[in-house]
Amino acid sequence: MVVRRFVGPVAFVWAAVYVYIGVTAIPPAVAPRGRWDLVAHAAATALLAALFFEWLRHRPVSETPPAARSAVVGACVLGLAVEVVQALVPHRGFEVADLVADAVGAVGAVWLHPRVAAVIS
């Protein structure tokens, strides 16, 4: 399918946007608060993990670790890196709750992905 060819580049573009949004100073008046911040973290990381998973799942198994594990670990490591950098950015900070939301989003996306794909196709 032609769409599969573009999943990898789209995943890396989203990863760049994810990092940019994560490390840019956002004025406190505009930043999501409370639960919405966690929902935003989970949604952004879920999209990242789903794109990584879709890209990786068509690779031969002998070449890479299982796609689901790689997608979750990749998305969570990127989330951790962003949180570490946020500790240095004004009006931002390192928050464990954000890491948990990232992990929940990544695992949820990889768990839901095959179920949604089965319904769509």
N, C-alpha and C positions, 0 to 999 in steps of 0.2 A: 504494500500500500504506500502511496506517495506521502501520506501524512507522517508515517514512521520516520522518513528521512529527515524531517524537520524537528523531531522531538528533541534530539540532542542539542542542537543550537538554541532552541527555545528554552531548554532547561538551563543552559549556561547564561543566556540573557537574563532569565528570571533570577538566577543566582547572583548576578551582578547587581540587578535592581534590589534584591533582598539585602545585599551587603550595603549598598548605597543608602537605602532607607534606614538600615540599622545603625549606621555610623554617622549619619548627618544629625546635626543639632536641630531638634524640633522644639519650637517654643512650647512651654508648658500649657499655654492656652489652647493649642491645637492638638496636642498629643492625646490619644485615647487614655481614659482613666479606668482604674478598677478592673472589672471583669472584661470590659471591651478591649483593654490592652492585651489581656490573655487570649481573648478570642482572635484578635489580630495576629498575635504570635502563632497560634495554632493554625489559623487559616493560611498564613504566608508559608509556614514550614510544611504544611500539608500539600500545598501546591508544588513546592520544591521537591518533596519526596515523591509525589505522584509522577512528576515529570522525569525525575531520575529513574524511578522504577520502570516506567514505560520504555525509557531509552535502554536500560540495562537488561530488561527481561528477554530481549531478542538476541542477546549475545550467547554464543555457545557456552554451556556450563563449564567446560574444561578451561576456558579462558579466564573466567572471573568467579569470585564467590557468588553465592545466591543473590539474585537481584534485589529481593526484598530487604535482606540484611544490609546490603551495600547502600541502598537508597536511604534507609532509616539512619544508618551510621553517618553517611555523608551529610544528610540534612541536619542531623544533631550536632555534628562537629562544626559545620558552618554556623549554626546557631550559637554554639559556645564561643567561637571566634568573634562573632559580632558582639556578644555580651562582654567579652574581655575588652574589646575596643571601646565599648560604650562606657566603661569605667573611666575612660580618659576624656570623654566628650562632655561639654557643659550641658546641664539639664538632663543628662542621661545617667545611667548607672547599671551596675551588674546586679541582676536579680535572679535568684534561683527559681522563683515562680515562673519567670519567662522561659527558663530552660525546660521546666516541667511541661509547660504549655507547648513548647516546640516539640518535645518528645511525644506528647499525646497526639499532636497534629500529624507528625510523621508516621507514627505507628497506625493511627486511624486511617490515613490515606492509603498506606500500603495494604492494610487489611480490607478496606472497601474497594480498592481498585479492581480486583478481579471480579467482584460481585457486580459492580456497576458496568464493567465491560461486558459481562455475560448478558446483562439486561439490554444493553444498547445494541449489541450485535445479534 
